Amino acid sequence: MPATFDIKSANLSLVALQLKSDRLKDVVAELAGEFGPKGSAPDFFDQDAVVVDFGLQPHVHSRTELQALSRALTSCRLRPVAYRQAMPQQAAVAHELGWVLADEEPQKPRAAAPAPQTVEVVREVEVVREVVQEVVREVPGPATLVLDKPLRSGQRVYARGADLLVLAMVNPGAEVAADGHIHVYAPLRGKAMAGASGNAAARIFALSMEPELVAIAGVYRTSEHALAPDVQGKPAQVRLSQDGQDKLIFEPLKA
């Protein structure tokens, strides 16, 4: 065994870019308009690793198109590192660009929990029974990161693998993100991104909903779209719709 290092498996969080159009020129243009240096949300990403998912568009893209997509992602402060569900020609170009294959392995079916078994041994008139019982252990719930100080402009906090609970104001220009839920028991005036690793069930709660940007599992909305009067500046929550349309729902919190 090496004395200076260990090699272990790791579960890493990646942003996934799912291509819904086979026209990569349009994809590049929309990326620049939203997240590029002159886009509406140029600071949305911070050198986040991204996997390009070709599954929704099984189209053979040229080398030039994929190179342009790679440059566009880099300009949006994203780092393309992997691909999945690609055609063979796409995979060849992706490898040349330094991307690795990130196709998800099929999940193996979990074995059913063994039922209590009775073993019976007969020796003349003596009967011996042995009962094997399954031991159930409680699994602790997800962790929670608690912040009790205001976040100033330029500050960024990420609760990886946890919920985030903020007890003070999130000022404009500040950013909070979590893989789970986000609770802000104060005015939320900066950016808040829940379900950052893809948890579509995550929610955002605030005692005063005034965000520059909110996002859940990659679906976002900026302050350019005014909130309803019963939500703006009031206790409210944000969640994803359950109809599969990837739409953010803003709802007032009622006592």
N, C-alpha and C positions, 0 to 999 in steps of 0.2 A: 504493500500500500504506500502511495506517495506520502511523504511527511509534510510537504508544504502546501498541498491543496487537496480538495475533494471535488468531484464532479457529481452533481445531483440533478434530478429533474426539477423544472421550475414552471410554475403557472404564471404567465405574463399577460398583462392587459394590453390589447391592441385596439386601435380604432379601425373599423372596417369600412372601406369605400365600396359600396355595391353599385355597380354600373347598371343603370336602367335604360341607357341609350347606347346604340352601337356607333353613334357619331361622337368620337372622342373629341373632335373640335368643339362641339357644344358643351361637353363635360368640362373641358379646359376653360372655356369662356365663363361658365357658371361658377367654377371654383374661384377664378380670379375675381369675379364680381362679388362673391360672398366673403372669401377669406384671404384674397390676395392683398398686397401692400396698399392698394387703393380701394379695396372692397369695403362692404358695410361692417364687417367684423374682422379686421385684420389681426387682432390679438386673440382670436378664439382658441387657436392651438398654440402650443409651446413646445415645438420639436417632438410632438407625439409620434410614436411609431404607428404605421398604418399598413394594413393588408388589403390588397386590391382583389375584390371578389368579382369574377367574371361569370358567376353562375346564372344571373338573370339575363345575360346577353351572350349566348354561345356563338359569338361572331369572331372571325379571325381578323385581328387588328394587325396592321403593319408595324414594322420596326420603328418607323418614323413616328407613328401615332403614339406608341407606348413610350418612346423617349420624350415626346412632348408632354404626355401625362405625368411622367416622372418629374420633369422640370416644373410643371404647374404645382404638383404637390409640395415640392421643396419650397417654392415661392410662398406657399400658404403655411409655412412653418410646420409641415408634416414630413416625416421621414419614411418613404416607402421601403419596407424591408421584406415583404412577403407577398405571395399571391395564392389564390386557391380557385378551384373549379375552372381551370384554363384549358383551352385547346392546345394540342401539342406544339403548334407553331408559336402560340402566345407564351407557352412555358419556356420554349427555347430562348426567346427574346428576354423574358423575365430573368432567366438565369444569367444572361449576359449583363443585365442591369444590376446584378448582385442580389436579386430577390430570391428568397428561399420558399419552398413549397410548404404551405400551411394548411393543407386540406385536413379537415377534422376526421379523426378515426371513428368508425362506427362504434357506438357504445355497445359493450357486451351486456347481454341480459343478465340481470342480477339473479343469483340463485335464491329460490324461496327459502324463507327461514325454516330450519328443520323443526318438525313437530316433535313433541315429547315422544320418546321411544320406550317401549317396554321390552326388556330382554328376559326371557323366561328359560330357566334351566331346570330340568327335572332330574333329580337324583333319588331314585326309589320313590319315597313318598314325600320328599322335601322339595318345596318350590321356592326358588330364589328369584325375586323381581328387582331389577335395577331401572330406575327412571332417570333419564337424562333431560334436564331442563335448560332452556336457552336463557342466557344472562343478558338482560337489557341494560344498557348504559345510557345515561343522558348526555346529549351532545350540547355544549354551550352555544348560545346564540351569537350573532355577529357583534363585533366590538363597536364602540361608539367613541368618536373623538369629540372632546368638549373644548370650546374656545370661550374664554370669558373676557376678552379684550377686543375693542373695536379694530376692524381691519381698515387700514388706510389705503389710498390709491396706490396701485402698484404691488400690493401684497397679494399673495396667492397661497391658498391652503387646499390640500387634497387629502381626503380621508380614504386611503386605499383599503379596499375590502371592509369598509365600515360605514356606519351612519355618521353624519356630522351634525353637531348641536352647537349653535352659536348664540351666546348670551348677550352680545353687544352688536352695535350697528355694523353693517357691511357697507362701507362708503362707496360712492361712485369711483370707478377705476379699480376697485378691489375685486377679487375673484375667489369663490369657494366652489369646491367640487368634491364629490363623494361617489363611491361605488354603490352606496345605499341611499337612504333618505337624507334630506337636508332640512333641519329645523332652525329657523332664525327667530329668536324671541326678542326682536328689535326690528327697526326698519331695514329692509333689504333694498339697497340702492345700487349695488354693483352687479356682478355676474354670478349666477348660480347654476351649476350643472350637476344634476343627480343622475344615478344610474350610469356613471361614466364608463363602466366596463360592459354596458349593454343590458342592464337590468331594467326592463320596460315597466316593471311594477313599482319602481321608485317614485317618490313624490317630493315636492318642495313645499314647505310651510313657512309662512312669515306673518308676524304681527302687523307689519305694514308693507304691503306688496308694491314696491316702486322700482323694479329691476331695470338695469340696462339691457340685460339678456338673461333668459332662462332656457335650460335645455334638459331634456330627459332622454337618456339612451340615444343621444345624437340628434334628436328632433328639437329644434330651437325656435325662439321668437325673440326679436329685439324690441327696443323701446320705440322704434319707428312706427310700430303698430300700437296705438293707444289701447290701454286696458279699459274694460267696462267700468262705469262709475261705482258699482257695488264692489269692485275689486281694487281699483287704483287707490293706494294709500291706506288700505284697510286690511284686517286679518283675512288671509286667503290661502288657498292651496293650489298647486299645479300638478296635474297628472296627465298621463297619456290616455287617449280614448281606447275603449276596449273593442272597437269594431274593425281593427286592423288597418285603419286609415292613417296612422301615425300623425294624429292631431293632438295638440296640447289643449287641455281643458282647464280653465281658470274658474275657481269656485270660491265664493265667500265662506269664511268659517263662522258658524253661528254658535253662540253660547248655548 
